[in-house]
Amino acid sequence: MLAIASDGGLQVPALGPGWDSRCTHRFAGPGADDAQRLEHLLELMRSFRGEDRRASWVEALAVAVNGRLLGAWEIQGATGRIADRAPAPPQGPGFWACSVWSFPQYGKTYDQLSPQELEALGDHWFRFRRLVQGFLRLYLAPAR
């Protein structure tokens, strides 16, 4: 059986070693809900301005078959900024960080961007889709 797995997290350089992108969902504690995660991140970012609020997404993806790794990649996504405050009301379902990860050139947060805007930014999921589709075309091509 073919298996595809991914994991990623938000990179926030200004927070230095106090932020581990691998723990984006868990950084505010195991019992924190999305509102608490938002509040905690915004509190950590309160003293930062402008470019110091930079954030990007990094995602890793692996493809395996029958327990054998066929390919693995890591892609750095678009760079935006952490907004100064949480949206009110929240923008709806989705990953909590996407509601405060903003892209000033569009005046929107990640969860508000259109597919065309995401592709223009070099969004990690668009890049992964092309990469994995090409990989699978080669992998699944009949042997000659």
C-alpha positions as a Markdown table, in Angstrom:
| # | Residue | x | y | z |
|---|---|---|---|---|
| 1 | Met | 0.0 | 0.0 | 0.0 |
| 2 | Leu | 1.2 | 3.5 | -0.9 |
| 3 | Ala | 1.3 | 5.9 | 2.1 |
| 4 | Ile | 1.8 | 9.7 | 2.0 |
| 5 | Ala | 2.3 | 11.6 | 5.3 |
| 6 | Ser | 3.1 | 15.2 | 6.1 |
| 7 | Asp | 3.7 | 17.5 | 9.0 |
| 8 | Gly | 4.7 | 21.1 | 9.3 |
| 9 | Gly | 4.7 | 24.2 | 11.4 |
| 10 | Leu | 4.9 | 27.9 | 11.5 |
| 11 | Gln | 8.4 | 29.4 | 11.7 |
| 12 | Val | 8.7 | 32.6 | 13.7 |
| 13 | Pro | 12.4 | 33.7 | 13.6 |
| 14 | Ala | 11.9 | 36.6 | 16.1 |
| 15 | Leu | 11.0 | 34.2 | 18.8 |
| 16 | Gly | 14.4 | 32.3 | 18.4 |
| 17 | Pro | 14.8 | 29.2 | 20.5 |
| 18 | Gly | 11.6 | 30.0 | 22.4 |
| 19 | Trp | 9.6 | 28.8 | 19.4 |
| 20 | Asp | 9.8 | 25.3 | 17.9 |
| 21 | Ser | 7.9 | 25.1 | 14.6 |
| 22 | Arg | 7.4 | 21.4 | 15.2 |
| 23 | Cys | 5.2 | 22.2 | 18.2 |
| 24 | Thr | 3.0 | 24.9 | 16.5 |
| 25 | His | -0.1 | 23.1 | 17.6 |
| 26 | Arg | 1.1 | 22.2 | 21.1 |
| 27 | Phe | 3.2 | 25.2 | 22.1 |
| 28 | Ala | 0.6 | 26.7 | 24.4 |
| 29 | Gly | 0.2 | 23.5 | 26.4 |
| 30 | Pro | -1.6 | 20.2 | 25.8 |
| 31 | Gly | -5.0 | 21.4 | 27.0 |
| 32 | Ala | -5.0 | 24.7 | 25.1 |
| 33 | Asp | -7.7 | 25.4 | 22.6 |
| 34 | Asp | -7.3 | 27.5 | 19.4 |
| 35 | Ala | -8.3 | 30.8 | 21.1 |
| 36 | Gln | -5.7 | 30.2 | 23.8 |
| 37 | Arg | -3.1 | 29.4 | 21.2 |
| 38 | Leu | -3.9 | 32.6 | 19.4 |
| 39 | Glu | -3.8 | 34.7 | 22.6 |
| 40 | His | -0.4 | 33.1 | 23.6 |
| 41 | Leu | 1.2 | 33.7 | 20.2 |
| 42 | Leu | 0.0 | 37.3 | 20.1 |
| 43 | Glu | 1.3 | 37.9 | 23.6 |
| 44 | Leu | 4.8 | 36.4 | 22.6 |
| 45 | Met | 4.8 | 38.8 | 19.6 |
| 46 | Arg | 3.6 | 41.9 | 21.3 |
| 47 | Ser | 7.0 | 43.6 | 21.5 |
| 48 | Phe | 7.9 | 43.0 | 17.8 |
| 49 | Arg | 7.1 | 45.3 | 14.9 |
| 50 | Gly | 7.3 | 45.2 | 11.1 |
| 51 | Glu | 9.8 | 42.7 | 9.7 |
| 52 | Asp | 10.4 | 41.3 | 13.1 |
| 53 | Arg | 6.9 | 39.8 | 12.9 |
| 54 | Arg | 7.9 | 37.7 | 9.9 |
| 55 | Ala | 6.6 | 34.1 | 9.8 |
| 56 | Ser | 6.6 | 31.3 | 7.2 |
| 57 | Trp | 5.4 | 27.8 | 7.0 |
| 58 | Val | 7.7 | 24.8 | 6.6 |
| 59 | Glu | 6.2 | 21.4 | 5.7 |
| 60 | Ala | 7.7 | 18.0 | 5.3 |
| 61 | Leu | 6.2 | 15.2 | 3.2 |
| 62 | Ala | 7.1 | 11.5 | 2.7 |
| 63 | Val | 5.9 | 8.8 | 0.4 |
| 64 | Ala | 6.4 | 5.2 | 1.2 |
| 65 | Val | 5.2 | 1.8 | -0.1 |
| 66 | Asn | 5.2 | -1.4 | 1.9 |
| 67 | Gly | 7.3 | 0.3 | 4.6 |
| 68 | Arg | 10.0 | 1.4 | 2.1 |
| 69 | Leu | 10.6 | 5.2 | 1.8 |
| 70 | Leu | 10.3 | 6.3 | -1.8 |
| 71 | Gly | 10.8 | 10.0 | -1.4 |
| 72 | Ala | 10.9 | 12.8 | 1.2 |
| 73 | Trp | 10.8 | 16.5 | 0.8 |
| 74 | Glu | 10.7 | 19.7 | 2.9 |
| 75 | Ile | 9.4 | 22.9 | 1.5 |
| 76 | Gln | 9.5 | 26.4 | 3.0 |
| 77 | Gly | 6.3 | 28.2 | 2.2 |
| 78 | Ala | 5.5 | 31.9 | 1.7 |
| 79 | Thr | 6.6 | 34.5 | 4.1 |
| 80 | Gly | 4.0 | 36.7 | 5.8 |
| 81 | Arg | 3.7 | 38.4 | 9.2 |
| 82 | Ile | 2.0 | 37.7 | 12.4 |
| 83 | Ala | -0.9 | 40.1 | 12.8 |
| 84 | Asp | -1.1 | 42.5 | 15.7 |
| 85 | Arg | -4.4 | 41.0 | 16.9 |
| 86 | Ala | -6.7 | 38.0 | 16.5 |
| 87 | Pro | -9.6 | 38.3 | 14.1 |
| 88 | Ala | -13.0 | 39.2 | 15.5 |
| 89 | Pro | -15.0 | 37.2 | 14.9 |
| 90 | Pro | -12.7 | 34.2 | 14.0 |
| 91 | Gln | -12.6 | 33.4 | 10.3 |
| 92 | Gly | -14.1 | 30.0 | 10.6 |
| 93 | Pro | -12.7 | 26.4 | 10.5 |
| 94 | Gly | -9.1 | 25.8 | 9.7 |
| 95 | Phe | -5.8 | 25.7 | 11.4 |
| 96 | Trp | -5.7 | 28.4 | 14.1 |
| 97 | Ala | -2.4 | 30.1 | 13.1 |
| 98 | Cys | -3.8 | 30.8 | 9.6 |
| 99 | Ser | -6.1 | 33.5 | 11.0 |
| 100 | Val | -3.2 | 35.6 | 12.3 |
| 101 | Trp | -0.6 | 34.8 | 9.6 |
| 102 | Ser | -1.0 | 37.9 | 7.4 |
| 103 | Phe | 0.1 | 38.9 | 3.9 |
| 104 | Pro | 0.2 | 42.7 | 3.8 |
| 105 | Gln | 0.5 | 42.8 | 0.0 |
| 106 | Tyr | -3.0 | 41.3 | -0.2 |
| 107 | Gly | -4.4 | 42.8 | 3.1 |
| 108 | Lys | -5.5 | 39.3 | 4.1 |
| 109 | Thr | -4.6 | 36.5 | 6.4 |
| 110 | Tyr | -3.6 | 33.1 | 5.0 |
| 111 | Asp | -7.1 | 31.6 | 5.6 |
| 112 | Gln | -8.6 | 34.5 | 3.5 |
| 113 | Leu | -6.3 | 34.1 | 0.4 |
| 114 | Ser | -7.7 | 32.8 | -2.9 |
| 115 | Pro | -6.2 | 29.8 | -4.6 |
| 116 | Gln | -4.7 | 32.3 | -7.2 |
| 117 | Glu | -3.1 | 34.4 | -4.4 |
| 118 | Leu | -1.7 | 31.3 | -2.7 |
| 119 | Glu | -0.2 | 30.1 | -5.9 |
| 120 | Ala | 1.3 | 33.5 | -6.6 |
| 121 | Leu | 2.9 | 33.5 | -3.2 |
| 122 | Gly | 4.6 | 30.1 | -3.8 |
| 123 | Asp | 2.4 | 28.4 | -1.2 |
| 124 | His | 3.9 | 25.1 | 0.0 |
| 125 | Trp | 0.8 | 23.1 | -0.8 |
| 126 | Phe | 0.8 | 24.2 | -4.4 |
| 127 | Arg | 4.4 | 23.3 | -4.7 |
| 128 | Phe | 4.0 | 20.0 | -3.0 |
| 129 | Arg | 1.0 | 19.1 | -5.3 |
| 130 | Arg | 3.2 | 19.6 | -8.4 |
| 131 | Leu | 6.1 | 17.8 | -6.9 |
| 132 | Val | 4.1 | 14.8 | -5.7 |
| 133 | Gln | 2.0 | 14.6 | -8.9 |
| 134 | Gly | 5.3 | 14.5 | -11.0 |
| 135 | Phe | 6.8 | 11.9 | -8.6 |
| 136 | Leu | 3.7 | 9.7 | -8.8 |
| 137 | Arg | 3.5 | 9.9 | -12.6 |
| 138 | Leu | 7.0 | 8.5 | -12.8 |
| 139 | Tyr | 6.5 | 6.0 | -10.0 |
| 140 | Leu | 3.2 | 4.7 | -11.5 |
| 141 | Ala | 4.4 | 4.7 | -15.1 |
| 142 | Pro | 4.4 | 1.3 | -16.7 |
| 143 | Ala | 7.9 | -0.2 | -17.0 |
| 144 | Arg | 9.3 | -0.2 | -20.5 |
